[in-house]
């Protein structure tokens, strides 16, 4: 199977796994919050934001390792391949081990700061410290153990990797729910996370060793290979660092300025936004990159323009449906899911609606930056976005609360990475008059879906899960009829292969 097909298969499996995981998360969260208090759960969510920072301590080595393993396995064979692979893996492992120790020690040293930052009482210190300790340890050990997943990725075992990740997520959900229901203590969420990391790593280790010969030795560490890995991953990592800062500081500012009890409210209100933008749209660049890179190398600008136009059609279509649905039905969703008191208000929701549309378009087209090889400039723009986000969050959180935090994120992204991408695509000739006409066409085709959703919300929706599911399914059906079935009818005289090809590109 070609690499592009395996990437798509990996995307499909990953998407299915994400859908299952998200559904079970929706089901499990009401059980969890009913068996712990709002502040404790807010602390756990905030720890999750802090632990996300573990991803920046690898300095891009993880990404570079997968890339270099692919190159080595293409160029070498036999004993020479084994030697090269062992050097790469050992070098990465030694670095990850050091990074894990540094991360863990720094995390523990920062705990007293977090106590003051989140205004935690002395009576809660022990519970919070144990929770924090277990989460930090889980994050630390995940670094050196991540190389096994990298081995499988490099050998085109994306589906296996995604299956293991999905299975681990499901175990985490079930174990967390059972423990919190029995013990009613937030520290068991951290214990569940630690067990999940260990079990996932053991499974990946088994499959990696079963299929590929390698050994890890401290003596095989290579300064030359380390510098090569670091050089490749540097720009990726700077952009990753910026994105991590921009995406994972909200809970910190909310917890410090408004109280830990407000963190779940912000999280629950933004859940639908996260589901659309992160679960679905964020997967697109990873799937597109290999194919886009191949197209660019072979045919250059002409086909890139065609693919970009098709991509924009799809993303605008998804963005319109998702943002309108969240705008009209997020309040109902949150009330049914976790209760009215966990809804952050309409002003917050409107900002999230804008963010959803923004993320759909701009996150989905970000793969082209990598295709053109301009990661350095993208990294610095992303860093500026992170800095601006922090400044605006500090200025707005006290006076405007949760809405101010969301607005800081929206404004910083719009005027940095958003503006950069627009000018960049104009410079590359990808944004032109013909593309604007295409976008207007998608907006016009979306009107029946928008009208239906609005009328359903205004007159028909029952305030229950059945009504919410009905509007989602019927809205998607109308969208499919408007965009896809009408296309098939329009080209009914052609063969099915031609028809379906046109359907994928919205009928043009």
Secondary structure, DSSP 8 states (H G I E B T S, - for coil): --HHHHHHHHHHHHHHHHHHHHHHHHHHHHHHHHTS-HHHHHHHHHHHHHHGGGGGGGTTHHHHHHHHHHHHHHH--HHHHHHHHHHHHHHHHHHHHHHHHHHHHHHHHTHHHHHHHTT--GGGHHHHHHHHHHHHHHHHHHHHHTHHHHHHHHTT-HHHHHHHHHHHHHHHHHHHHHHHHHH--THHHHHHHHHHHHHHHHHHHHHHHHHS-----GGG--HHHHHHHHHHHHHHHHHHHHHHHHHHSHHHHHHHHT-THHHHHHHHHTHHHHIIIIIIIHHHHHHHHHHHHHHHHHHTHHHHHHHHHHHHHHHHHHHHHHHHHHHHHHHHHHHHHH-GGG---HHHHHHHHHHHHHHHHHHHTTHHHHHHT-HHHHHHHHHHHHHHHHHHHHHHHHHHHHHHHHHHHHHHHIIIIIHHHHHHHHHTT-SSHHHHHHHHHHHHHHHHHHHHHHHIIIII--SSHHHHHHHHHHHHHHHHIIIIIHHHHHTTTS-HHHHHHHHHTTT-
